[in-house]
């Protein structure tokens, strides 16, 4: 097994930082360093004592250790009558679920049997920085044939997932759920279903994600759907932070993605051979919904039922009942449904696109609805995050921010380049913080596409008028709108902040939140 010694303990040359291979997201903690220079003075590196101390504070004495083995490898996946070559964990799409209890330690030995470097990022977990899985920021990439041991405490219960953080590997089959259970859960539901949504092109008609990214770069913005005139000033900013479209039936605006997908999946299956979730009539089913897609948000509904939304991104909210909900890439929502007798369509319609993912919930006999069934619930404007309120026990204590950092989202209108604060990664401005500060991030979207912005290593609270916004780690920022979020800088290290559209991130919309001493 390769050493887990932090990459920042080894000499840092500019060539070493950038040479991760064509098509990879060569995340560069020290991009501002000159060739062969040392890290900036005062940078809290992933191998620092501060990172070790933060992990020690999370880990209880005698904490149980859950050992797992993951193998990233080429495989042929059966999507339900359609077989495609792809990459996956353990030859399965999604990969094997990892389920632990709050406070347990995950010890995952990852073997890279792919023909390219890879990593594993534990999406949404406030874990130790040197286990975050970002190549050349928190670890060296795992070379083909290599192994790496990830070990971290899972401090917060909730619905999470894991995936690579190299290039556009997320748009293959390399993803799987990570569920952190709360011993106090279970009083308001009887059964549980993990629902993983995905858009799929890999291996179909010779397509693959790297080729798709090359084509996007070749044609640039001029070859894309920019929503007619490309200007939509009809939106508004809510409560100093939460943004929404002026049209609740088109919450993402006029341009909902860059890539046309032939298939959409639930738990790796097409609607022609759907995943089936089973229960008994009258039972309450907890749906843990994960959007693992690369370029697609979904509107989710269960025919004949209402969804009582209880959590977003792992953290509880005051329950809200809705016919449908909108979930962006990287987001997770938990909802409870009170099931009636029959067979019902669970539909995730690709928002702003043509196509859908389809599964069944069966509680009794009867003929299942067809894959093109159109639940009436989908016609209702979906629940969006601006309508959610955090549960009182998880709210941040009221406090004025110690500093506000602008995170302006933009694009090069000629080339396929996406930017933060006018720069495309790895050329980026550091977002510097100090441990103990209350930080406000102000996401200002000056582009004509929505961006699901994801912060590693932290859960923030979305700013609203009442100081009761939901706790999240991924938020949709719609075109020409602003979202503000607050978090406590309590997890030292170097953390990625990026758009969870895999193509936007790889085309530059990434930055680093950097702790300084």
N, C-alpha and C positions, 0 to 999 in steps of 0.2 A: 504494500500500500504506500502511496506517495505521502510525503510529509505534509502535515497540516500547518507548518510554519507559515506565518503570514507572508504574502508576496512583498509587503513593504519592508520586510527585514532583509531583503536581498537588494543588490544594487539596482537603482532605477535609472535606466537610460531611456532616452526618447524612443529609440528603436524598440526596446523591450516593451514599452507601454503600448505602442501602436501596432506592433506586428503580431496580431492575433489571427490573421488570415482573412482572405477576401470574404466580404459579405457578413462579417461579424460585427456585433456592437461592442467595439473595443473601448469599453468604459474606462476613462482615464482619470484617476483621482488627481494626479499631479500634472495635468496637461499644461499648466502654466509654467512648469519647471523648464529651465533651459536644458540642453543636452548634457547628460551626466551629472546634473545638479542633484542636491539632496532635497528632501521634502521641505516645504515652507516651514519656517520656525513656528512652533506652536500648533501644528496640525495634529489632531488626535487621530492617530493611525489605527487600522484594525487590529494590530498586534499590541496595542497599548495597554498599560495597567488599568486605565479608565474603562476600557471595554471589558477586561476580565473582572473588574470590580462590579460593573453593572450586571454581568451574568451571575456572579456570586450572590448578589442581592436578590436575584430572581429565583435562584435554585434553593429549595428547601433541603435541610439535612435529611439524608436517606431517601431522596426523591427516586421514584421508580424510573427505570430506563427501558425504553421501548426500542429494541434493535430491529432494524429492517435492512434489506438489501434491495437495491435498485440497479437495473441494468438497462441502459439506453442503447437500443440496437435497431438495425434495419429489420423490417418485418413486412409481411403482407397482411393487411387488415381487411376483414370482412365487415363492410358497413351495412350489411343486410342485403345480400344479393349482388353487391358491387364490391369486388376485391381490388385493392389498390396497394402499391408499394409505398411505404412510408417509414418513418422512424417513430419508435414508441418505447415506453418503459415496460419491460417484461413481455413484449410482443402483444400488448393489449392496448385498446383505445376505448375509454381512458385507461391510464395505467392503474396499478393496484392502489386502492384506497389505503391511506394511513389514518388510523383512529387512535387517539391517545386521550388521557384525562388531563384536565387542567393541572399544571404544575409538573407533569411528567417530562422526562428528558427524551428527546428523539435522538437516536444514534443511527444515522443512515449511511451505509457504505454504498457509494455510487460507482459503478463500473461503466466506463465509456467504451462501448463496442461499435460506435459510429465511425464513419470515415472523416469526421471533423471534430474539432474541440467542442466541448459543451460545459455546462454547469447546471446546478439546480438552485433556483430561487424559491423561497418559501413565502409565497405571496400573502401579505397581510400580517405576518407574525412579527411581533416586536422582539426580535431575537438578537443575539450577540452579533456585532457587526462583521466579524471575520467568518461568519457562517451564512452570509446573505446571498452568496452565489453570483456576484457580479464580477465578471472577468476583468482582471487588472485594476480593480478597485478594492475588492475585498479578498480576492484569491486569484492565483493563476488559473487560466482555463484548464480543464481536465483534458489532457491530450488523448487522441485515439489510443486505446489499449491501456489507458491509465485509470487510476481509482482515486477517490477522495472520500474522506470520512467527514460528514456533517454531524455536529453534536451541539444541541441547544435545548434550552428549557422552553416549553410552550406555556407562556404565562397567562394567556387570555383564552377563555372558551369561545367557540364560534366556528363558523364555516369558512374554510380557507382552501387553498390549493397550491400545487407546486408545478413548476415548469422551468425550462432553460431561460437563461438571460443572455444568449449568444445569438446575434443576428435575428433572423425571422424563424428560428427553430420552433417557436410557439405555434406557428401555422402548420406544423406537421402534427403528429399524434402524441407529442411529448408533454402530456399534462395529466394530472390526477388529483382527486380530492384529498385534502388534509382536514380532518374533523377533530376539533379539540372539545371534548365533552365536559360539561359542567355537572358535577354530582347533584346539584340542586335542580337540574332540569327534569322534565318528564311529567310534571303535574298537569300540564294543559294539552298533552297530546298522547296518543296511544301507539302510533307507528311512525316510522320515519322513512323518507325517500330522498336520496341524493340525486339531484338532477343537474347534469353537466351539459351545457349548451356549447355548440361549436359551429363555425363555418368551415367548409371543407373544399379544398382544390387539389391537395397533394396527390400526385399519381394519377390524376384524371386527365385523359387525352394528352399525356406527356407534360402536364404542368407541374411546377413545384414552386415553393415560396421564393427561393432565391431568383429564379427566372422571372417571377412576377415583379419582384422589386427592381430588377434590371429594366424591365419594360416600363415601369412607372417612371424611372429615372430618365429613360430614353425619350419618352414622350413629354415629360414635364407637366407643369400645371395646365398648359394650354390644351393638352389632350384630355383633360378631365372634366367631369360634370361639375361646374361651379355654380349651379343653381341659377341659370339664366344670366341676369345682370351681375350676379355674384354679390349683391348688396341686399342685406336684410336687416333693416334697422327697426323692425317691428317688435323686437324683444324688449325685456325690461329686467332690471336688477331688483331682487326682492330683499328687503331687510338688511341692506349692507353686505349681502354676500351671495344669496342663492339666486341663480339665474334660471330663466325659463323662456321658452318661445312664446310669442304672442298667440300662437295657435296651439291649444292643448292637444289637438289631434295630430299635430306634426311637431312634437316637442324638440326634435333635433334640428329643425330648420330644413332647408331645401336640398341639402347634400349630405347623405347619411353614410357615405363610404367611398373608397377608392377602387375596390376590387369586386368583380362580378364572380360569385361563387356558384358552382353547379349544385352543391348539396349543403344542407344544414342538418345537424345531428343532435339527438339527445342520447347521452350515454353511448356515443359511438355508433348509433343506428339510425338509418333512414326511416321515414314514415311508412315505407312499403314493407318493412319488417321491424315494427316498432318495439322499443323497450316497453315492458308492461310492469307497472307497479300494482301490487295486490294488497287488499285490505278487506275488512268486513264492513257491511253497512252500519252506519252510526259511529264508526271509529273516527278519531281526529288524527289526520295525517300531517306531520311536519315535513314540508318540502324545504330542502336545503338547495337553493338554486345558485349555480356557479356559471358565470359567463366566461368560458375559456376561449372565446373566439378572438381572432386577430383583427377583424375590420368591421364587425357587425354588432350592433345593439339589437336587443330583442324585446318585443312586447309579449308578455307571457300571460296566459289565461287557462283555466280549467273549465271545460264546458259544463254548464249547469251548477256551478259552484262559485262562491266568493272566496277570496284570499284574505286572510287576516294576517297582515304583515307584522312580524314581531321583532325582526333583527335586520340590520344592514351592515355588511362588512364585519360580521361577527358580534356586533354590539347591539344590545336591546334598545328598542324604541317603544314609545307608547303605541299599542296596537292600533292599526288603521285597517279598516275593511275596504276592499276594492275589487272591482271586476277583473282588472288587469294591472300589470306593473311593467315599468320600463327598466331594463337592466343593461348597463353599458359594459364594455369589455373590462374585465378585471373586477367588476363588482360582484357581490354576493347578497342575496336576499333570502331570509327565512320567512315562510308563511305557513299558517295552519289552516287546513280545510276540514270542514265537518262533512264527511262523505255520505252520500245517499246510495241507493241500491242500483247497480247497473255497470255499464262500461262507458267511460267518459274520455273525450279527447283532451290531452294536455298539449297545448300548442304554443310554440315560441315563434312568432312571426318576425321575420327579419325587418326591423324598423327602417322605413324609407327605401326598402329594396323589394324585389320580387322573390318570394320563397319563404319556407318555413321549416322548422323542426317539429316533429310530431311524435308523441308517445301516448300510451293508454294508462288509465287508472281503472282497474277492475275490482269491483266489490261483489259482483254476482254474475248471473248468467246474462245472456243476451248477445246480440250481434254487435261486434265492435263498429264504431263509426269509421268511415273511410278516411284515408290520409289527407284528403282535401276538405274535410269537415271544417266549417267556419263557425266556431262558437260565437254566439251573440256578444259574449263578454269582450271579444276583441274589438268590437265597434265602439266601445266606451274609451274615452281618453284615459291613458294609463296613469297609474300613480307614479309620481316623480319625487325625488328626494326633497324638494322644497316643501312638501306636505308632511314631512316626518319630524317628529320631536323625540329627542333622546330620552330614555328612561332616566329618572332622577338620579339613581345611584351611580350612573356612569358619566354624568356631566362634569366638565371641568369646573373647578372653583372659579367664580368670577374674578377676573384680574385684567388690567390693562396690558396690552402687549408691551414687552420691552423693546421690540423692534418689529417693523413691518417690512417684508421683502416682496417686491413686485416680481411676478413671474408672468411676463408678457408672452403670449403665444402668437406666433406669426408664421409667415411662409414667404418663400421666394416665388413670386408669381410667374416667373419664367421657368425655373427648374423645379424638380421635385425635391425641394428642401424645406424642412420644417424647423422652426427656430424657437428658442427660449431667450428672451431679452436680446433679440436680434442676432443670436449666434447659433450655429448648427454644431452639435456635438461631433467630435470631441473638443472643438473650439467653444469654450463656454465660460461664463462668469461664475465664479464660486459664490454660493449662497452661504455666507458665513454666520454661524451661531455659536453661542457659548452655553455650556451646560448650566441648567437651572433657569434659563430664560423662558418666558412665554413669547412664542413667535407667532406672528400672523403672516400667512402667505396670501397674497392677493393675485389670484389667477385672472388675468385680463386677456380674453380671447379676441385678438384682432384679425383672426382668419375667418373664412367662410365655411369652416367645418367644425363639428363638435370634437372635443378632445376629452377622453376619460383620463384625468390626471391622477397619477398614483405616486404616493410617497412611501418609500421603504422605511421599515424600522419603527414606525410611529403610527398611532391613531389620532387623528385630529377631530375637532368639533367644528362643524360648519357654522359660520356666523349667521345668525338671524336677529330679528329685532328684539327678541326676548331672551337671548342667551341660552336657547334650548335646542339648537340645531343638532342633528344626528351626529354620532361618532362614526367616522369613516376613515378609510385609507385611500379610496378611489372615488373621485367625483367627476361627473359630466359637466363640462363647461361648454355651453352652447355658443354659436357664432355671435360675435360682437357683444358678448356679455361678460360679467365679472362674478366670480365666486371667491369669497374670503373664508379662510379656515384658520383656526387657532390650535396650537399644540404646545405642550411643555417639552422643552429640550432636555429629556431625561434618559436618552439612550445614545451614548457617545460613539463617534466614529465618522465614517464617510458614507453617505446614503444617497442613492439615486432618487431623482424626482423626474418623472417622465410621463409622456402620453402612452397609454396602454393600447392604442392602435399600434400593432407591431410594426407596421410600415412607416408610420409617422415617427416613432421612436428611432428606428434604424436610419431614417432619413434626417435625423438631427434633433428631434424634439426631446432631448434629455439634458439633465444637468445634475449637479451634485450639491447636496446640502452638507456643508462641511463644518464639523465641530472644531473650534480652535481653543487652545488653552489660554 
